[in-house]
Amino acid sequence: MSTLFIIGNGFDIWNRLPTSYRNFNEEYKENLDEHINYFDDFCHIDAEWANFEESLGSFNQDDFHNNAAVQPSLEELGDDPKRLPGYEDEITIKIEELVNDITRAFNSWIRSIDVNAAQKLMHFTFPACFINFNYTNTLQDVYNIPDVSVLHIHGKVGREIFFGHGRKIDSTRRTNESDEPWFDDALSEVAQVLENFHKPVDEILARNRVILEGYVDVENIVVIGHSVNDIDVPYFQCILNAYPDANWQNYNYENIEECIDEVSETHKKLLALGVPEQQLESYSSENLEEIYPALST
């Protein structure tokens, strides 16, 4: 019988690595400030970027279209029709700058994380396999897990990574509402920002389904530091359907003094997904050191 470990960002944070998106904010906010202002959530409910990827879905198309480049008036277009393609070119350049700058900053931040600074706090039981939602190589470099045993579902440092939001995109909204049809091409270009930052979960799941459903003799599924957020629900549903008799353990962050209880929150989410109550136990991540104690060296 084997154990399937599902690893989220809380695992790296628990191992004392600066992988919180708040750390990303601290290092790159000043560099990205010009672009971030076009995302509503970053200006209001997610000012510290705690939900950075999902907040990329709050891109304000109207704000960008109206302010990223100087729009020619109808009178100016009448006097000089060439102003329109000039404006469209400038919008295209501004979009490329925004997408490329955010993407480069994100990749640079991921590459800068030194996993060797992590504290090894537990010991994994074997036989085991790992589904890693993190981009780091903490499992391989710190815990000596063979690379062949780890599925980086969203890619990993040094290779292509997939990041972004999971919000539904209404591709017809802009052209249907436009009262300035001469700007429709520019509006369509602006709408592509949401597409560029959309995480292709359905495609990723289809590409990895054989692996996710093919683990042998899975008796236990152990979730460590994963928020079980909506965008990742399809993966969890796939795993639940593939191993309906497995027992689940869920470990997450808990701080009673600060009224933070991710343990209960993720427990409820897993129950809502269909994990049987009698097959699910949830604990603080701090319990990992007792249940899976690190081996002395």
FENNORMO-V997519 format. One line per field, one symbol per residue. psi: psi as a letter, one per 20 degrees, with the letter a starting at -180 (. if undefined). burial: + if it has 24 or more other C-alpha atoms within 12 Angstrom, else -. A space follows every 10 residues. Layout:
psi->???
burial->???
//
This chain:
psi->qrpopoprhh ggghjkqmjq ihhgghhigh hjhhghijog hhieilhjkh lgghiijjpn gggghhihqo pqrhghhhhn hihghgghgh ggghgggggh gggggghggg hioniiiqpo irpqqqqqrp ooiqirkggg hhjkpphiip onhkrrpiap qoqarjqppn iigghhipjm hijhghhhgh highghjppm ggggghhjgg ghijqplohp popokpilrh hjghghhggg hhmhiqqppp prppnhhjkp mighghghgh ghijpphijp pqrqhhihhg hmqqpq.
burial->--++++++++ +++++-++++ +--++-+++- -+--++++++ ++------+- ++++++++++ ++-++--+-- ++-------- ---+--++-+ ++-++--++- -++-+++-++ --+-+--+++ ++-++--+++ +++++++++- -++-+----+ +++++++--- ++++++---- ---+------ --+--+++++ ++++++++++ +--++--++- +++-+--+++ +++++++++- ++++++++++ -++--+++++ ++++------ -++++++-++ +-+++---++ ++++++-+-- -------
//
